């Protein structure tokens, strides 16, 4: 299946490879960003949908 797709895409291999490279670079960068985040920041972000601004002020 992929062999037929690549044979029919003559002259477009540059587009295929560049889109694959962009895809891989994006997800590698997101993975590095997530792995280097501080635990406090992850905890703060995980509680955002559950907390109101009023809860933080003590009102």
SULHU-V661993 format. One record per pair of residues at least 4 apart in sequence whose C-alpha atoms are under 8 Angstrom apart, sorted by the first residue. I is the first residue (numbers start at 0). J is the second residue. If there is no record, write none. Layout:
# SULHU-V661993
I & J
I & J
This chain:
# SULHU-V661993
0 & 4
1 & 5
2 & 6
3 & 7
4 & 8
5 & 9
5 & 12
8 & 12
11 & 15
12 & 16
13 & 17
14 & 18
15 & 19
16 & 20
17 & 21
18 & 22
19 & 23
20 & 24
21 & 25
22 & 26
23 & 27
24 & 28
25 & 29
26 & 30
27 & 31
28 & 32
29 & 33
30 & 34
31 & 35
32 & 36
36 & 40
36 & 41
37 & 41
38 & 42
39 & 43
40 & 44
41 & 45
42 & 46
43 & 47
46 & 50
47 & 51
50 & 54
50 & 55
51 & 55
52 & 56
53 & 57
53 & 58
54 & 58
